[in-house]
Amino acid sequence: MVVVEAIAIDAYGPADLLAVRELPEPPVGPDTVLVRVRVAGVNPVDWKVREGHLAAAFPSHFPLVPGWDAAGVVAAVGPAVTGFAVGDEVIGYVRRDDIQHGTYAQLVPAPERTLADKPVQASWAEAGGLPLAGLTAYQALRSVRTGSGDTVLVHGAAGGVGHLAVQLARALGAQQVIGTASPDNHDFVRSLGAEPVSYGDGLLDRVRAVAPDGVDVALDLFGGAALDVSAQLLERPARLVSTADPEHVTRLGGSYLFVKPSTADLSLLAGLVDAGRLAVHVARTFPLAEAAAAHRLVEAGHVRGKVVLEL
């Protein structure tokens, strides 16, 4: 039996449960690509999976390998796979219909629909940090028809999704992008092409000082008070989208987005990276064995850009 190294848990709980294990090689279905992972992105959803917060939404099985982001090389393909071949360099938002075979592993079985070719101009670390965050930002902005001439407000503009959303808003034609961030991240947000404003009490007035007529689009990544401020700044509530607070945003007339795997969308993002119009900022890399430390860093918040695991 072939065994692979992976990070796995046998029960929901704290980051200390994350440990390197030897597990059987995962199965490869007819339309599945087996990817030898070089880098796995670490996202807030990963610690939520670890703690069991998604157990009601997805069937989960132990031992459970976390992770939905991957960049790596195709090791094998199922007989119905037509878009990839052994040796191809790929990226993937490898979200299956259940949670068990995640990307914190040497080998991950990825449905073909979750993969795209790796951007040539990206390092492995950058490529591994792109899929989930990039797709979230792009699909959210697209869902509210972000386009030419818009003024766009991005909450959490220095974070994993936020720093990509700022750049993507510009790529979609936005005339002005405003990004909330802590003062320590204001220069970083400016470098991305946005006007930074500090979050917290008084946010409404600070945004109006930059955009007296309000904003056309607002992307919320946290929920809570930021949604209420956004609603007051928008002429059309339907152009408010949240990835964090479905009930609240719906009450305000906006929409909730949960990111979907898409080869076409991943390919578009990869093309923007190769064209020099989108860059993934990697805040820190960890070896696979230090997945627990990576989780603690992401769980604490305030990460500038992305955190990744190198295998």
C-alpha positions in Angstrom: 0.0 0.0 0.0 1.3 3.4 -1.0 1.3 5.9 1.9 1.5 9.7 1.8 2.3 12.3 4.4 -0.6 14.6 5.3 -1.9 16.7 8.1 -4.9 15.1 9.6 -7.3 15.2 12.6 -9.4 12.5 14.1 -11.8 14.8 15.9 -12.8 18.5 15.8 -10.8 20.8 18.1 -7.9 23.2 18.6 -4.8 23.7 16.3 -2.8 21.4 18.5 -4.6 18.4 16.9 -3.0 19.1 13.6 -0.2 16.6 13.1 1.7 14.9 10.3 0.3 11.4 9.6 1.0 8.7 7.1 -2.3 7.9 5.3 -3.2 5.6 2.3 -2.9 7.1 -1.1 -6.3 8.7 -1.9 -8.7 7.2 -4.5 -8.8 8.6 -8.0 -12.3 8.7 -9.5 -13.1 8.7 -13.3 -13.1 12.6 -13.5 -10.5 13.1 -10.8 -7.0 14.4 -11.1 -4.4 13.3 -8.5 -2.2 16.3 -7.7 1.2 16.1 -6.1 0.9 19.2 -3.9 3.8 21.7 -3.8 2.0 24.4 -1.8 -1.3 24.5 0.1 -2.9 27.8 0.9 -4.2 28.4 4.5 -7.5 30.2 4.8 -9.8 31.1 7.6 -12.3 28.4 6.5 -9.6 25.8 7.3 -9.6 26.5 11.1 -13.4 26.6 10.9 -13.4 23.2 9.4 -11.0 22.0 12.0 -13.3 23.2 14.8 -16.4 21.6 13.2 -18.2 24.8 12.2 -19.0 23.4 8.7 -20.1 20.0 9.9 -23.7 20.8 9.4 -23.1 22.0 5.8 -20.8 19.3 4.5 -20.6 15.5 5.2 -17.2 15.1 6.9 -15.1 12.0 7.5 -12.2 11.2 9.7 -9.2 11.1 9.5 -9.9 14.5 8.0 -7.2 16.3 6.0 -7.9 20.1 5.9 -7.3 22.5 3.1 -9.0 23.6 -0.1 -6.2 25.5 -1.9 -3.4 23.8 -3.8 -0.7 24.3 -6.4 1.2 21.3 -7.7 1.9 18.8 -10.4 -0.5 16.3 -11.9 0.6 12.8 -10.8 -2.3 10.8 -12.3 -5.6 11.3 -14.0 -8.9 9.4 -14.1 -10.0 7.8 -17.4 -12.6 10.5 -18.1 -10.3 13.5 -17.5 -9.7 15.4 -20.7 -8.2 18.8 -19.7 -5.0 17.7 -17.8 -2.2 15.2 -18.2 0.5 13.8 -16.0 3.2 16.5 -15.4 1.0 19.5 -15.9 1.5 22.3 -13.3 -1.9 23.2 -11.9 -3.7 25.3 -9.3 -7.0 24.3 -7.6 -9.7 25.3 -5.3 -10.3 21.7 -4.3 -13.6 21.9 -2.6 -15.4 18.5 -3.0 -18.9 17.7 -1.9 -17.6 16.3 1.3 -14.7 17.0 3.6 -11.9 14.5 4.0 -9.3 14.5 1.3 -8.0 18.1 1.7 -4.9 19.8 0.3 -2.6 19.6 3.4 -1.2 16.4 1.9 1.5 15.2 -0.6 -1.3 13.9 -2.9 -4.8 15.3 -3.2 -7.6 13.9 -5.4 -9.1 17.0 -7.2 -12.2 16.9 -9.4 -11.3 18.2 -12.8 -13.7 21.1 -12.4 -11.7 22.5 -9.5 -8.4 22.9 -11.4 -6.7 25.2 -13.9 -3.2 25.6 -15.3 -0.8 27.3 -12.9 0.1 30.9 -13.9 3.5 30.8 -15.4 4.7 34.1 -13.8 3.7 33.0 -10.3 6.0 31.3 -7.8 4.7 28.1 -6.2 3.9 30.0 -3.0 2.0 32.7 -4.9 0.1 30.1 -7.0 -0.9 28.2 -3.8 -2.3 31.3 -2.3 -4.4 32.4 -5.3 -7.4 30.0 -5.8 -9.8 30.4 -2.9 -9.1 34.0 -2.1 -8.9 35.0 -5.8 -12.1 33.2 -6.7 -13.9 34.7 -3.7 -12.9 38.2 -4.6 -13.7 37.8 -8.3 -17.0 36.0 -7.9 -18.2 38.5 -5.3 -17.3 41.5 -7.5 -18.8 39.9 -10.6 -22.0 39.1 -8.7 -22.7 42.8 -8.2 -21.7 43.7 -11.7 -18.5 45.7 -10.8 -17.5 47.6 -13.8 -16.3 50.7 -15.6 -16.5 53.9 -13.5 -17.6 52.3 -10.3 -16.5 53.4 -6.8 -15.8 50.2 -4.9 -15.5 49.8 -1.1 -13.6 46.7 0.0 -13.6 45.9 3.7 -10.4 44.2 4.9 -8.4 45.4 1.9 -5.1 44.1 3.2 -6.2 40.6 3.9 -6.1 37.5 1.8 -9.3 38.1 -0.1 -9.2 41.9 0.3 -5.9 42.6 -1.3 -6.9 40.6 -4.4 -10.3 42.3 -4.5 -8.7 45.7 -4.7 -6.7 44.7 -7.7 -9.6 42.9 -9.3 -11.9 45.8 -8.9 -9.3 47.9 -10.8 -9.0 45.2 -13.5 -12.8 45.2 -13.9 -12.7 48.9 -14.6 -13.5 50.6 -11.2 -12.6 54.3 -11.2 -12.0 54.4 -7.5 -11.3 51.8 -4.8 -11.5 52.5 -1.1 -10.2 49.9 1.3 -10.6 49.6 5.0 -7.4 48.6 6.9 -5.5 49.2 10.0 -3.1 52.2 9.9 -0.1 49.9 9.7 -1.5 48.5 6.4 -2.4 51.9 4.7 0.8 52.1 2.6 0.3 48.5 1.5 -3.3 49.2 0.5 -2.2 52.3 -1.5 0.3 50.2 -3.3 -2.5 48.0 -4.5 -4.4 50.9 -6.0 -6.9 51.8 -3.3 -7.4 54.8 -1.0 -7.1 53.4 2.6 -9.4 54.3 5.5 -9.2 53.0 9.0 -12.0 50.7 10.1 -14.0 51.0 13.3 -16.1 53.8 14.8 -16.5 56.8 12.5 -16.0 54.7 9.3 -19.0 56.2 7.6 -17.6 59.7 7.9 -14.1 58.6 6.8 -15.4 57.0 3.6 -17.6 60.0 2.8 -14.6 62.2 3.1 -13.0 60.2 0.3 -16.2 59.6 -1.7 -18.8 62.4 -0.8 -21.4 60.8 -3.1 -21.0 57.4 -1.6 -20.0 54.2 -3.3 -21.4 52.0 -6.1 -20.3 48.6 -4.8 -19.4 47.3 -1.4 -17.6 44.0 -0.6 -17.9 42.8 3.0 -15.7 40.1 4.4 -16.5 40.3 8.1 -20.2 41.1 8.7 -21.5 43.1 11.5 -21.2 46.9 11.6 -19.4 47.1 8.3 -22.5 46.0 6.6 -24.6 48.7 8.1 -22.1 51.3 7.1 -22.0 49.9 3.6 -25.7 50.1 3.2 -25.7 53.8 4.2 -23.1 54.5 1.5 -24.8 52.7 -1.3 -27.5 54.1 -3.6 -28.5 50.6 -4.6 -28.5 48.0 -1.7 -28.4 45.2 -4.3 -24.8 46.0 -5.0 -23.8 45.0 -1.5 -22.2 41.6 -1.2 -21.0 39.7 1.8 -19.0 36.5 2.2 -19.5 36.4 6.0 -23.0 37.3 7.2 -25.8 35.9 5.0 -28.8 36.8 7.2 -27.6 40.4 7.9 -26.7 41.2 4.3 -30.0 39.8 3.0 -32.0 42.0 5.4 -30.2 45.0 4.0 -31.1 44.1 0.4 -27.7 42.7 -0.6 -26.5 39.2 -1.3 -24.4 36.5 0.2 -21.6 34.7 -1.7 -20.0 31.3 -1.0 -17.2 30.7 -3.4 -17.6 28.0 -6.1 -14.9 26.0 -7.9 -14.6 27.1 -11.5 -11.9 26.2 -14.0 -12.9 29.2 -16.2 -12.6 31.7 -13.3 -9.3 30.2 -12.1 -8.0 30.5 -15.7 -9.1 34.1 -15.8 -7.2 34.8 -12.6 -4.1 33.0 -13.8 -4.2 35.1 -17.0 -4.3 38.3 -15.0 -1.3 37.2 -12.9 0.6 36.4 -16.1 -0.4 39.8 -17.5 1.0 41.6 -14.5 -2.4 42.8 -13.4 -2.8 40.7 -10.3 -0.3 39.8 -7.7 -0.6 37.5 -4.7 1.2 38.8 -1.6 2.5 36.0 0.5 2.9 37.1 4.1 4.5 33.9 5.4 5.3 30.3 4.4 5.4 27.4 6.8 6.5 23.8 6.3 3.8 21.2 6.4 4.7 20.1 9.8 4.0 23.5 11.2 0.4 23.6 10.1 -0.7 24.3 13.6 1.3 27.5 13.8 0.0 28.6 10.4 -3.6 28.0 11.7 -2.9 30.1 14.8 -1.6 33.0 12.7 -4.6 33.0 10.4 -7.1 32.5 13.2 -5.6 35.6 15.1 -6.4 37.7 12.0 -4.6 40.8 10.7 -2.5 38.8 8.2 -1.4 41.0 5.3 -2.0 38.8 2.2 -1.8 35.1 2.3 -0.3 32.3 4.5 0.8 29.1 2.8 2.2 25.6 3.6 5.2 24.3 1.6 5.5 20.5 1.0 
